[in-house]
Amino acid sequence: MLPRTDLLALSVEDLAALANRGLLKRAEREVQSDPPPYTLRTQSDGTIEVVWTDGAICTLPPATPLDERLCSCAATTICRHLVGAVLAYQRQSDHPEEPAAAWDPGQIEDAQIERYFRKTALAQARQQFAAGQLIELVRGNKPMARFHTLAHTVRYPVPGDLAYARCDCAESPPCRHALLGVWAFRCLAADQTAGLVETGEPLPVPGMLLDEMEKVLVELLAVGIAGCSAALAARLRRLAAACEQAELVWPAEVVLELLQEQERYAAHDARFCATLALDCLAELCIRSDAIRSHTGAVPQRFVRGTTSDRVSDRVGVRLVGLGLGVILRPKSVRLVSYLQDADSGEVVGVLREFADTTRPFAELARTPVVKDISLAALAAGQLVTRGGKYTPERQFLPGRAPAALNPQSYEWETLVRPPGRADDFAELRAHLATLPPAPLRSRRLGTSFHILAVAGIEDVHFSTVDQAVQAVLRDTQGQSALLVHPFTSRNREGTEALLARLAQGPPRFVAGPVRVAASQVVIEPVALVFENGRRSLLQPWIDTSTADSLPDALSAAPAAPPADPLRSFLDQAWEALAELLVIGLDRADELTLRRWRALGEYGAALGLVRALSCLEQFIAALEARQHRLDWQVKQAIEPLLAFAVFIYMARQTFSSSG
């Protein structure tokens, strides 16, 4: 008799996803009890029948997904009897357990698909697939399809069996998203283990709008932020509105951020930062070029944004706190309370920016943001509110509706769902490898935010060179990820508490922004869940609990890292570009020219080629200004923008590599 490979393929994690952790634990205890409270019989056609001593009977026919109808008890969802029946069969099976092999859902045959979907459902699914979807795919022993346009994730736990595909939508399995995922896997090149698939007709290139964007940026660079008139500011507002109307969601958001910096300069706001305005300018150039060229190297819906990235109203929201993060900016600091929407699973944030650059982060985190609820309390609890809005970048804007903050038990294995929670570091690394560079991807707050389930920890130490707490995390498969948390004088107590707690043992979960550096997954924690009798949350940016005194390394002044000539050049170039953006090319003088000549000599000494070519063209254009009456500012702006993009991308590379 052939074994039931579908039941043998279901892991403990798969069963927990089908039911919940509580039912799984209860079923495990019952199956392991002596004598077992069940009788298991296997029929000739492969049907498994498990009769429980409490009268429940589970009948598991082949090619039939687990659902509540397969058990005779009164449960309306998958019950402990069904979970226990699978565990009992796995326990009694005499077939050796083989390591799970990678497989491709695209190999599922059409005949199997037609068993689960009627012709009308297939026609509707084909129409939706052809309408234009952006799907991230990962092949492996548990393949995954993540729909960026539909905000759903499908997993395929059983090789070759569509019936067990599980989606986070409300449809009965197998749902239409599982079918769309199969078709998407067929579009992914056979030699790729992970990648992005974009369906539908190519999006039209809005040439006139991009031309207008270029004209506005050229004029802004010519007059500078200092010389930006009310008319030019109004053109920026109209440009943002036109981008939004043309479904260029992310370019519209970048234009609004650039306009915000201009308004801060005009209002003498201490939070104004020229380098951040320059970031916006460079990102606009990159996105504009990618939209205009339309090479297909990066999906257009990543570059432009999708219809799901617009402002949206929310009614009846429950948000689970995932910790508080700190984003250090040149002249301000941003505090973000990260939260996961319990219904959709997406990560959102409540953000506040402070011009204060001296007060401890814990003090700033006590600022009320929702009614009288502080940022710190919000990041550690569960917010229940009747209404609010999500911005395109997924900031949560609470309205006037009633809101209440409840405590949470930090049972993140049940409260927090994939893709926000990552149980497999290798899968997470494959996901991060599919993403394009930051200026060409989604600008949502949760794009790089994940919760890692941790099984072990090694090499906990404080790096005196990097002035950061570092540790190696392990998942259940033995894959590694690097934890890095920087030390500053404003989060000293939290850093001390983090190092002390990690030295005592591994956390259950670590939440924070994740990146890949040198093929290594790196997480910068904003929250860690520890378990010692009961679960507790540590937020290292704002924790004020007392901890044992750390080695003198933490008390000493930060060790000066070795000077990096290339990084120094990039910083000097960015500062020079920011200065030009503020004063404008029209006001560039001999002193400006001398500074750029010195920068060109520095770049030549480093052996730069492509970036230096743009820089030399810009310097030549500035020099020509002194000798030609017909000189036009655009002659200098074109090489200047090209140089700015080179420097921006180089700085992004340095930042992502740590």
C-alpha positions in Angstrom: 0.0 0.0 0.0 1.4 3.4 -1.0 2.1 5.8 1.8 0.1 9.0 2.2 2.8 11.3 1.2 0.5 14.3 1.6 0.1 13.7 5.3 3.8 12.8 5.8 4.8 16.0 4.2 3.0 18.2 6.7 5.4 19.6 9.3 4.5 20.8 12.8 4.6 24.4 11.4 2.2 23.4 8.7 -0.2 21.9 11.2 0.0 25.0 13.4 -0.9 27.1 10.4 -3.8 24.9 9.5 -5.2 25.1 13.1 -3.3 27.0 15.8 -0.5 26.4 18.3 -2.9 25.6 21.2 -4.7 22.8 19.3 -1.4 21.4 18.1 0.1 21.2 21.5 -3.0 19.5 22.9 -3.0 17.0 20.0 0.7 16.2 20.5 0.0 15.4 24.2 -2.9 13.1 23.3 -1.0 11.3 20.6 2.0 10.8 22.9 -0.1 9.5 25.8 0.0 5.9 26.9 -2.2 4.1 26.0 -3.1 6.2 23.0 -6.7 7.5 23.0 -7.4 6.4 19.4 -7.5 3.5 16.9 -6.0 4.1 13.5 -7.0 2.0 10.4 -5.7 2.4 6.8 -8.1 1.3 4.1 -7.1 -0.3 0.7 -7.7 3.0 -1.2 -5.4 4.9 1.2 -8.2 6.4 3.3 -7.1 6.9 6.9 -9.7 6.4 9.7 -8.9 7.4 13.2 -11.5 6.6 15.9 -11.0 8.6 19.2 -12.1 7.3 22.6 -14.4 10.4 23.0 -16.5 9.2 20.1 -15.0 11.5 17.3 -14.2 9.8 14.0 -11.7 11.3 11.5 -11.9 10.1 7.9 -9.0 11.3 5.7 -9.5 10.3 2.0 -6.7 10.7 -0.5 -6.5 14.0 -2.5 -8.7 15.7 0.0 -7.5 18.7 2.0 -8.0 18.8 5.8 -11.2 20.6 6.8 -13.8 20.4 9.5 -16.0 18.1 7.5 -13.6 15.2 7.8 -14.3 14.9 11.6 -17.6 13.9 13.2 -17.2 16.2 16.2 -19.1 19.5 16.5 -16.1 21.8 15.8 -16.7 24.3 13.0 -13.0 24.6 12.1 -10.1 22.2 11.9 -10.1 20.5 15.3 -7.6 18.8 17.5 -8.9 15.4 16.3 -7.8 16.1 12.7 -4.5 17.5 13.8 -4.0 14.5 16.1 -5.0 12.1 13.2 -2.2 13.4 11.0 0.3 13.2 13.9 -0.9 9.6 14.7 -0.4 8.5 11.1 3.0 10.1 11.0 3.9 8.4 14.3 2.8 4.9 13.1 4.1 5.1 9.6 6.9 2.7 8.8 8.1 4.7 5.9 11.4 6.5 6.7 11.2 10.2 6.9 13.1 11.8 4.0 14.4 15.4 4.0 12.1 17.7 2.2 13.2 18.5 -1.4 12.6 21.7 -3.3 9.8 21.6 -5.7 8.0 23.9 -8.2 4.2 24.5 -7.9 4.3 25.4 -11.6 4.5 21.6 -12.3 1.0 21.0 -10.9 -1.0 19.7 -13.8 -4.1 21.4 -15.3 -6.1 18.2 -14.7 -5.6 18.7 -10.9 -6.5 22.3 -11.2 -9.8 21.5 -13.0 -10.8 19.2 -10.1 -11.0 22.2 -7.7 -12.1 25.0 -10.0 -15.1 25.3 -12.3 -14.8 26.8 -15.8 -16.3 30.1 -14.7 -13.9 30.4 -11.8 -10.9 29.6 -14.1 -12.1 32.2 -16.5 -12.3 34.8 -13.8 -8.9 33.9 -12.5 -7.3 34.2 -16.0 -8.9 37.6 -16.3 -7.5 38.7 -13.0 -4.0 37.3 -13.8 -4.0 39.1 -17.2 -5.2 42.4 -15.6 -1.7 42.9 -14.2 -0.2 41.4 -11.0 3.1 41.7 -9.3 4.1 38.4 -7.6 7.2 37.5 -5.7 8.0 33.7 -5.9 10.3 31.5 -3.9 10.9 27.8 -4.9 11.9 25.5 -2.1 10.6 22.7 0.1 7.7 25.0 1.1 7.3 27.3 -2.0 5.7 30.7 -1.5 3.9 33.2 -3.7 3.5 36.7 -2.4 1.1 39.0 -4.2 2.2 42.6 -3.9 -0.8 43.9 -5.8 -3.4 41.8 -3.9 -1.7 41.8 -0.4 -2.0 38.0 0.0 0.6 35.3 0.5 0.2 31.6 -0.5 2.3 28.7 0.7 2.4 25.2 -0.8 3.4 22.8 1.9 2.7 19.5 0.2 4.7 18.7 -3.1 2.4 18.4 -6.1 -0.8 18.8 -4.2 -2.8 22.0 -4.7 -5.4 21.0 -2.1 -3.1 21.9 0.8 -2.1 25.3 -0.5 -2.7 27.8 2.3 -3.5 31.5 1.8 -4.1 34.3 4.3 -7.3 35.3 2.5 -10.8 34.3 3.7 -11.6 31.9 0.8 -11.8 28.1 1.3 -8.7 26.3 0.2 -7.5 25.9 -2.5 -8.3 29.6 -3.2 -8.0 31.5 -6.5 -4.7 33.0 -5.2 -3.2 29.5 -5.0 -4.2 29.1 -8.6 -2.7 32.4 -9.7 0.5 31.4 -7.9 0.7 28.2 -9.9 0.5 30.2 -13.1 3.1 32.7 -11.9 5.5 29.9 -11.1 5.2 28.7 -14.7 6.3 32.1 -15.8 9.5 32.1 -13.6 12.6 30.9 -15.4 13.5 27.3 -14.6 17.0 28.1 -13.3 15.7 30.7 -10.8 14.9 29.7 -7.2 13.3 33.1 -6.5 12.2 36.0 -8.5 9.5 38.5 -9.4 6.8 38.0 -12.0 4.8 40.8 -13.5 1.7 39.9 -15.6 -0.5 41.8 -17.9 0.1 44.3 -20.7 3.1 46.7 -20.4 2.1 49.9 -18.6 2.1 53.0 -20.8 5.0 55.5 -20.4 3.7 58.9 -19.3 6.3 60.8 -21.4 4.7 64.3 -21.0 4.5 63.9 -17.3 8.1 62.8 -17.0 9.2 65.7 -19.2 7.3 68.1 -16.8 9.0 66.5 -13.8 12.4 67.0 -15.5 11.6 70.7 -16.1 10.6 71.3 -12.5 13.7 69.6 -11.1 16.0 71.6 -13.5 14.4 74.8 -12.4 14.7 73.8 -8.7 18.4 73.1 -9.2 18.9 76.3 -11.0 17.3 78.6 -8.3 17.9 76.3 -5.3 15.7 75.7 -2.4 16.7 79.1 -1.0 15.3 80.8 -4.2 12.2 78.6 -4.6 9.3 80.9 -5.4 5.7 80.3 -4.5 5.0 79.6 -8.1 7.6 76.9 -8.3 6.3 75.4 -5.0 2.8 75.3 -6.6 4.2 73.5 -9.6 5.7 70.9 -7.3 2.2 70.4 -5.7 0.6 70.1 -9.1 3.3 67.6 -10.2 2.6 65.4 -7.2 -1.2 65.5 -8.0 -0.5 64.7 -11.6 1.7 61.7 -10.6 -0.9 60.4 -8.3 -3.6 60.7 -11.1 -1.3 58.8 -13.5 -0.9 56.1 -10.9 2.8 57.0 -10.2 2.2 56.6 -6.5 5.8 56.4 -5.3 7.1 59.4 -7.4 4.1 61.4 -6.1 5.2 60.6 -2.5 8.8 61.5 -3.2 7.7 64.9 -4.7 5.7 65.6 -1.6 8.7 64.8 0.7 10.8 67.2 -1.4 8.2 69.8 -1.1 8.0 69.3 2.7 11.8 70.0 3.0 11.3 73.2 0.9 8.5 74.3 3.2 10.7 73.5 6.3 13.5 75.7 4.9 11.1 78.5 4.2 9.6 78.3 7.7 13.1 78.1 9.3 12.2 74.7 10.8 15.1 73.1 12.6 14.2 69.8 11.0 15.1 70.9 7.5 17.9 68.8 6.1 19.4 69.5 2.7 20.8 66.0 2.3 17.3 64.5 2.7 16.0 66.8 0.0 18.9 65.6 -2.2 17.9 62.0 -1.4 14.4 62.8 -2.8 15.9 64.5 -5.9 18.1 61.5 -6.7 15.3 59.0 -6.1 13.0 60.9 -8.4 15.7 60.8 -11.2 16.1 57.0 -10.7 12.4 56.2 -10.7 11.8 58.6 -13.7 14.6 56.9 -15.7 13.3 53.4 -14.9 9.7 54.4 -15.9 10.9 56.0 -19.1 13.3 53.2 -20.2 10.9 50.4 -19.2 13.6 47.7 -19.7 11.7 45.1 -17.6 14.7 44.5 -15.3 12.6 45.8 -12.4 8.8 45.4 -12.5 7.1 48.7 -13.2 4.6 48.2 -10.4 7.5 48.3 -8.0 8.8 51.5 -9.5 5.5 53.2 -9.8 3.4 51.7 -7.0 0.1 50.0 -7.3 -3.6 50.8 -6.7 -3.3 49.1 -3.3 -0.6 51.7 -2.3 -3.1 54.6 -2.1 -4.5 56.2 1.1 -7.2 53.9 2.4 -9.7 54.1 5.2 -9.8 51.4 7.9 -12.8 50.5 10.1 -12.5 48.2 13.1 -8.7 47.8 13.2 -6.7 45.7 15.6 -3.0 46.4 15.6 -0.4 44.2 17.4 2.7 46.1 18.7 6.0 44.8 17.3 8.4 47.2 19.0 9.7 50.8 18.6 12.5 51.7 16.2 14.6 54.8 15.9 15.7 56.4 12.6 18.6 58.8 13.1 18.6 61.7 10.6 21.1 64.5 10.3 19.0 67.1 12.1 16.2 65.2 13.6 15.2 61.7 14.9 12.2 59.6 13.9 10.5 57.2 16.3 8.4 54.5 14.7 6.0 52.2 16.6 5.8 49.2 14.3 2.4 47.3 14.3 0.9 44.4 12.4 -2.6 44.6 11.2 -4.3 41.5 12.6 -6.6 41.1 9.6 -4.3 41.7 6.6 -0.9 40.7 8.2 0.8 43.8 6.8 3.2 45.9 8.9 2.3 49.5 9.5 3.7 52.2 11.7 2.9 55.3 13.8 5.6 57.8 13.3 6.7 61.0 15.0 9.7 63.2 14.1 11.6 65.3 16.7 14.0 68.1 16.1 15.4 67.3 19.6 18.8 65.6 19.1 19.8 65.4 22.8 17.0 63.9 24.9 17.1 60.1 25.5 14.9 58.1 23.1 13.0 56.7 26.1 11.9 60.2 27.0 10.8 61.0 23.4 8.9 57.6 23.3 6.6 58.8 26.1 5.0 61.3 23.6 1.2 60.6 23.2 0.2 59.7 19.7 -3.3 58.0 19.9 -5.5 59.6 22.4 -3.3 59.5 25.6 -1.4 56.4 24.4 2.3 56.9 24.0 4.6 55.6 21.3 6.3 53.2 23.7 3.0 51.8 25.0 1.6 51.4 21.5 4.7 49.4 20.4 4.3 46.9 23.2 0.5 46.5 23.3 -2.5 45.8 21.1 -4.5 48.8 19.8 -8.1 48.4 19.0 -9.8 51.3 17.3 -12.9 51.8 15.2 -11.3 53.8 12.5 -8.3 55.5 10.9 -6.3 55.8 7.7 -3.3 54.1 6.1 -1.1 56.3 4.0 0.6 54.9 0.9 3.7 54.3 3.0 1.6 52.5 5.5 1.7 55.0 8.3 -1.4 54.6 10.5 -3.2 57.9 11.0 -5.7 57.5 13.9 -9.0 59.4 13.5 -11.4 60.6 16.2 -12.9 57.2 16.7 -12.6 55.6 20.1 -9.4 53.6 20.7 -8.2 51.3 23.5 -4.9 49.8 24.2 -4.9 46.2 25.6 -1.9 44.2 26.8 -0.5 41.3 24.8 1.0 38.0 25.8 3.6 38.1 23.0 2.4 34.8 21.5 3.7 36.0 18.2 3.6 32.5 16.7 -0.2 32.9 16.7 -0.7 36.7 16.7 1.9 37.5 14.0 1.5 35.9 10.6 3.8 35.3 7.6 5.1 37.1 5.6 5.7 39.4 8.6 7.0 36.4 10.6 9.9 34.5 9.2 10.5 31.0 10.5 13.1 30.1 7.8 16.2 32.3 7.5 17.1 30.8 4.1 13.7 31.6 2.7 14.0 35.1 4.1 17.4 35.5 2.4 15.9 34.4 -0.9 13.0 36.9 -0.5 15.4 39.8 0.2 17.5 38.7 -2.8 14.6 39.2 -5.2 14.0 42.8 -4.1 15.4 45.6 -6.3 17.5 48.5 -4.8 15.6 50.7 -2.3 14.9 53.6 -4.8 13.2 51.2 -7.1 11.0 49.3 -4.7 8.0 49.8 -2.5 8.3 52.7 0.0 6.1 51.0 2.6 7.4 51.0 6.2 7.1 47.3 6.5 8.9 46.4 3.3 12.1 45.2 5.1 10.5 44.6 8.5 10.3 41.0 9.8 9.9 39.0 12.9 12.4 36.2 13.2 11.6 33.0 15.1 14.8 32.1 16.9 15.9 28.6 18.0 19.4 29.4 19.2 22.1 32.1 19.7 25.9 32.2 19.5 28.8 34.6 19.9 27.0 37.3 21.9 29.4 40.3 22.3 29.9 44.0 22.2 32.0 45.1 19.2 34.3 48.0 20.2 35.1 48.7 16.5 31.4 49.0 15.4 30.2 50.2 18.8 27.3 47.7 18.6 25.9 44.6 20.3 26.3 41.7 17.9 25.1 38.0 18.1 24.5 35.1 15.7 20.9 33.8 15.7 19.9 30.3 14.5 16.6 29.1 13.2 15.2 25.5 13.6 17.2 24.4 10.4 20.5 25.8 11.7 20.5 28.7 9.3 22.1 31.9 10.7 21.3 35.6 10.9 23.3 38.4 12.4 21.8 40.6 15.1 23.3 44.1 15.2 22.2 46.9 17.6 24.2 50.2 17.7 25.1 51.9 20.9 24.5 55.6 21.4 24.5 57.7 24.6 20.7 58.1 24.1 19.9 54.4 24.4 22.6 53.3 26.8 20.3 51.5 29.3 18.5 49.6 26.5 21.8 48.5 25.0 23.0 47.3 28.4 19.8 45.4 29.0 20.0 43.8 25.5 23.5 42.5 26.0 22.6 41.2 29.5 19.5 39.3 28.3 21.2 37.8 25.2 24.0 36.5 27.4 21.4 34.5 29.4 19.9 32.7 26.4 18.2 33.1 23.0 15.0 35.1 22.6 11.9 33.5 21.1 11.5 36.2 18.5 13.4 39.2 17.2 11.6 42.0 15.3 13.2 44.7 13.2 14.4 45.9 9.8 16.2 43.2 7.9 18.8 43.5 5.1 21.4 41.3 3.4 25.1 42.1 3.8 27.8 39.8 2.4 25.1 37.0 1.8 24.2 37.2 5.5 20.8 38.1 6.8 21.2 41.1 9.2 18.5 42.3 11.6 18.6 45.5 13.6 16.2 44.7 16.5 13.5 47.0 17.7 11.9 44.3 20.0 12.8 40.9 21.4 10.5 38.4 23.1 12.1 36.4 25.9 10.5 33.6 27.8 11.4 32.8 31.4 8.2 31.4 33.0 6.2 34.1 31.2 7.0 36.1 28.1 8.3 39.6 28.2 9.3 42.3 25.6 12.6 44.1 25.5 12.8 47.3 23.3 16.5 48.0 23.2 16.1 51.6 21.8 14.0 52.7 24.8 14.3 50.2 27.6 15.2 51.8 30.9 15.3 48.7 33.1 18.4 48.2 35.2 21.0 45.8 34.0 24.3 44.5 35.2 27.2 46.8 34.4 28.8 45.9 31.1 32.5 45.7 30.2 34.4 48.9 30.0 34.1 48.8 26.2 30.6 50.2 26.5 31.6 53.0 28.8 34.6 54.0 26.7 34.4 56.6 24.0 33.6 55.1 20.6 36.6 53.8 18.9 37.3 55.7 15.7 36.9 53.4 12.7 39.7 53.3 10.2 39.3 56.1 7.7 37.8 54.9 4.4 38.9 57.1 1.5 35.9 56.1 -0.7 33.4 56.7 2.0 35.0 60.0 2.7 34.7 61.0 -0.9 31.1 60.0 -1.1 30.3 62.0 2.0 32.1 65.1 0.7 30.4 64.8 -2.7 27.0 64.5 -1.1 27.5 67.5 1.1 28.7 69.5 -2.0 25.6 68.4 -3.9 23.3 69.3 -1.0 24.9 72.8 -0.8 24.3 73.3 -4.5 20.6 72.2 -4.1 20.1 74.9 -1.4 21.9 77.8 -3.0 21.1 76.9 -6.7 23.4 76.8 -9.7 22.5 80.4 -10.6 24.4 81.5 -7.5 27.4 79.2 -7.9 30.6 81.3 -7.8 34.4 80.9 -7.9 34.5 79.5 -4.4 32.0 76.8 -5.5 34.1 76.0 -8.6 37.2 75.6 -6.5 35.5 73.2 -4.1 34.3 71.0 -7.0 37.8 71.0 -8.6 39.2 69.8 -5.4 36.6 67.1 -5.3 37.4 66.1 -8.8 41.1 65.7 -7.9 40.1 63.5 -4.9 38.0 61.3 -7.2 40.8 61.0 -9.7 43.2 60.0 -7.0 40.8 57.2 -6.0 40.7 55.9 -9.6 37.0 56.5 -10.2 35.9 56.3 -13.8 32.2 56.6 -14.6 31.3 59.0 -11.7 34.4 61.0 -12.4 33.4 61.4 -16.1 30.1 63.1 -15.0 32.0 65.2 -12.5 34.5 66.4 -15.0 31.7 67.3 -17.4 30.0 69.3 -14.7 33.2 71.2 -13.7 33.8 72.0 -17.4 30.3 73.4 -17.7 30.8 75.6 -14.6 34.1 76.8 -16.1 32.4 77.6 -19.4 29.9 79.8 -17.6 32.7 82.4 -17.0 33.5 82.7 -20.7 30.3 82.2 -22.7 27.4 84.6 -22.9 25.1 81.9 -24.4 25.7 79.5 -21.4 22.6 77.6 -20.3 22.1 76.1 -16.8 20.9 72.8 -18.3 24.4 72.2 -19.7 25.6 71.8 -16.1 22.5 70.2 -14.6 22.5 67.1 -16.8 26.0 65.8 -15.7 25.3 67.0 -12.2 22.2 64.8 -11.9 24.0 61.9 -13.4 26.8 62.4 -10.8 24.2 62.7 -8.0 22.6 59.4 -9.0 26.0 57.7 -9.0 26.8 59.0 -5.5 23.3 58.2 -4.2 23.5 54.6 -5.3 27.1 54.2 -4.0 25.9 55.5 -0.6 23.0 53.1 -0.6 25.4 50.2 -1.2 27.6 51.3 1.7 24.6 51.7 3.9 23.1 48.2 3.1 26.5 46.5 3.6 26.8 48.0 7.1 
